[in-house]
């Protein structure tokens, strides 16, 4: 799950929310986010910058510096190839190797922190055992933090992420307004709106590309359907068992279909298009204000001339009008005057 607004900048994977990486995964980028959590035997090819907490389970390997805005938790045998700087407390396990030393402004505790999921499960179990249901709900709400505006970046267990390819053996979703480098490989794949992918897309099952997204590569699925939304630009080929192509989409390469090809005018994503709804609301407001003057009264119709032009045209008609032939050759004379003459 790649949340909205995620970008790859230089060699860093940048997101506004939390970053959760499953165990035995490889992320060959640096990572910048709010809270960074990594499972056991996870490897990072760059540095880690966490505005909140950072928790690295046992046997994790970070190639460069680790900068933490709050507290840090390092399991046993973690290796950091640079310097560790922690603004809060440091909870550190045995045999941790930090090449360039560490600095912590808070308490430093040397022990073996529990893995994140195990710690949360044990803590919640204890609270429920002593009858603190409200406290357990508060802890769970804080852990999940459903009120946060930014969604977390979720990397499943055993995933490999690099400049060359993003490989995951599970369904994947890319959010809106993202900018990613690398070829994306997943069980099934959905790409949001206004996203740029510098690479190809490949899935075993269905593959969907949302509005105004640009794919600088091929779009391929083995057994599913490729659905392409409005304004999408695919620089390469499209190959699938079935293809649903929006009439306003562009494919520069060849379209190869094993079964059925369909042209459509629908939106291919089920979730609400907030950007399109906001633009429609602004357009509706402009249409309403276009027919209302500053006093709040409706404006004149577009084909009705202004008052000044109407007055000038009427006066010119009166000045330039000539009497008809009957009116020009006759005068009105009373019977008395005619008989008197």
N, C-alpha and C positions, 0 to 999 in steps of 0.2 A: 504494500500500500504506500504509494507516494502521494503526499498531501498536496493541496493547491499551493502554487507559488514556489515549489521546490526548484532549485537551479543547481547546475554544476558550474562553479566559477573557478577558473584555473584548474587546480587539482583538489578542490574542496566540494563536498556535497553540503549544500546550505538549505536549511529549512527554519521556519519560525517556531515550530512546535518541538515536541520531544522526538528523540531517536531511539528506537528499540531494535536491537540486532539479535537475532537468534543465535544459539550456540553453533560452533563449528562453521561459521560463515567467514567470508573474506571480503573486505571492503577496501579496495585499493585506492580510495580517496581519503583525504582528510574529511572530518565531519565537524560541522558547526550547527548547533541547535540549542534548545533550552536544557532539558535533562537528557543525558546520554546513558543508556543502559546496554550492556553487551553480555551475552551468555558466555559459557565456558569455551575456551579454545577459539575465540574470535580474533581475527587479525585485521589490523588497520594499516594501510599503506602510507598514511600521512599523520597529521596531528589531530588532536581533539580539542575543541573549544566548546565548553558547556556553560551556558549562563546560569543554570541551576546546579543540580547534583550530577555527579558522574559515578557510575557503579560498573566496575569491570570484574567479572567473575574469574575464577581460577584459570590459569594458563592463557590468559589473553596477551596479545602482543601488539604494541603500538609503536610505529616506526619513528615517530617524532615526539614533540612536546605534548603535554596534557595540561590544559588551563581550565580551572574549575572555578565558577563564580560563587558556589556555596560549599557543600560537603562532598568529600570523595570517599569511595569504598573500593578497596583493591583486594581481590582474593589472593590466595597463595600462588606463588610462582608466576605472577604477572611481570611482564617485561615492558619497560618504557624506554624507547631509544633516545629520548631527549630529556627535558626537564619537567618536573611535576610542580605546578604552582596551584595551591588551594587557598581560596579566600576564607573558608570556614574550617571545619574539623576534618581530620584525616583518620580513617579507619583502615588499617593496613595489615595484610596477612604475612605469613612466613615466606622467606626466600623470594621476596619481591626484588626485582633488579631494576634500578633507575640509573641510567647511564650518567646523566648530568646533575644528579642530586635533586632534592625536593625542598619545598618551602610551604609551610602551612601556618595560617594566622590563628587557628583555633587549637583545640585539643588534638593530640596525636595518640592514637591507641593502636598498639601492635597486637593483633590477634587474627583469626581467620573469619572474616565476615561470611555469613551464610549467603548462598545464592539468593537472588532477589525474590524469585517465586516462592522458594522454601521459607524465607523469612516472613513474607507476607502471609502465607498460609498458617505458619505457626503462631504468628501474632494474632491473627483473626480467630484462630481456634481457641487461644487462651482467653481472649475477650469474651467470646461466646460461652466458654466454660464457666466463667465467673459471673455471668448474667449481665454483661455490659453490651447489650445489643445496640444501644444508641452510639456508644463509642466505636463499635465495630463498623457501623454504617458510616460514621464520619471518616474512619481510616480508609475504608473502601472507596468512598467518594473522593477523598484526597488523592488516593493512588490512581484512580481512573480519571479524576478531574474532568468530568463531562462538561463543565462550564467554560472550559478553555475555548478560545476562538479558533486556534490552530489545531488541526488534527495531527496525530503523531505519525512519524515515518516508521513503518513497520517492515523489517527485513526478516523473512522466515528463516528457520534453521537450515543450514547447509547452502545458503545462497552465495553466489559469487558475483560481485559488482566491480566493474572496472571500466576503463575507457573503451575497451574492445567490446565487451558484452555484459549485460545484466541477465544472469541466468537464475531462474527460480522454478522449482518443481511444484508450483501451486498456482492458483488463479492470481492474477496481478491487476492492479488498477493504478493508473497515473492520473493525478488531479488536473485541475485547470491551471492555466498560466504557468506551466512548467517549462524548463529549458534543460534538456538532458543530452548527454553525449554517450554513444554506444548503442550496440544492437540489443534489442529487448527480446528475451526468450522466456516464455511462460506456458503454463497449462492452458489458460485462457487469458485474454488481455483486453482491457478497456482503457482507452486514452481519452482524457477529458477535452475541454474546449480551449482554444487559443494556446495550444502547447506546441513547442518545437522540439522534434527529436532528430538529432544528427546521427541517424543510423536506421536500421531496418527493424521491422516488427515481425515476429514469428510466434505462432501459437499452435497447439495441438487441436484445440477446440475453437469456439467462436472468438472473433476479434472485432472490436468496435472502435471507431475513430470519431470523436466528437467534432462539433462545429469549429471551423476556421483553424484547424490544427494542420501543421505542416510536417510531413514525414519525408526526410531527405534520404530515402532508401526504399527497399521493397516492403510490401505488405503481404504476408503469406500465412495461410493456415492449412493444416493437413486434412482434418476431417470436418471442420465447422464452416460457419458462414462469416464472411467479411462484410460488415456494415459500415458504410462511409457516409458521414453527415454533410450538411451544407457548408460550402466554402472550404472544404478540405483540399489540400494540395499534396499529392503523392508524386514524388520525383521519380520513383522507380516503377516496377511492375506490381501487379496485383494478381495473386493466384490463390484459388480456393475452390471448394466444392460448390458453394453458392456465393454469389456476390450481390449485395444490395448497394447500389450507387446512387447518391443524390444527384439530381439534375444540375445542381450548381457546383458540383465537385469537379476537380481536375486531376487526371491521371496522365503523367507524361509518358509512361511506359506502356507495356502490353498487359491486357487483362485476359487471364486464362481461367476459364470456368469449366468445371467437370460436369455440373448438373444444370443449374438455373441462374440466369442473369436478370436482375430486376432494377428498373429505374424508379425512383420514388421521390417524394417531396416531404417526407416526415423527419422529425427529429429522432436520432438513433439512440439518444440517452434518455433514461427514465427520470433522472433527477431534474429539478427545476433549473432552468437557465436564468440565473439571477441577472446576469449582464443584459440579456435580451429583454427581460421584464423591466429593468430599470430604464433602458433606452426607449421602450414602448411607452412607459409612463411619462418620460420627459417629452416625447413627441406628442402625446395626448395633451399635456399641459400647454405646449406651444400652440397646438391647434385651437385650444379654448381661448387663450389670450389673444390670438390673432384676430378674433372677431369681437373683441371687447375693447372699447377705448379707455382712456385714462379715467373717465367719470363712472365707469362701470356699465355704460350703456352699450348695446350692440353697435358695431360699426356698420356703415352703409354697405350694401352689396357691392361686389367688385365691379359690376357693370353700371352702377349708378354714378353719374358724374358729380364732382364736387359742386357746392353751392355757387361759388364764384364763376365756374364755367357755365353752370346752368343759367345764371343771371345774365352773363355776357352774351350767351347764345340767344336768349329770349329777346334781349334788347336789340341785338343785331337783326333778328327776324322782324321786329317791329319797325326798325329804321329802314330796312331794305325792302319792306313789303310795298307793293303798288296796287292800286285799286283795279278791279276787274274792268273789262270793256264796258259792261253795262253800268257799273258804278262811275266810271270816268266820263261817260257821255251824257249823264243825266243829272239834274239837280232837283231837289225836292222843293216844290212850289205849292203854296197853299192855294186852295180854290179861290179865296177872296182876292188875293193879289193878281191872279191870272185873269179873273173876270174884270177887275178894275182897270187893267191895262187895255 
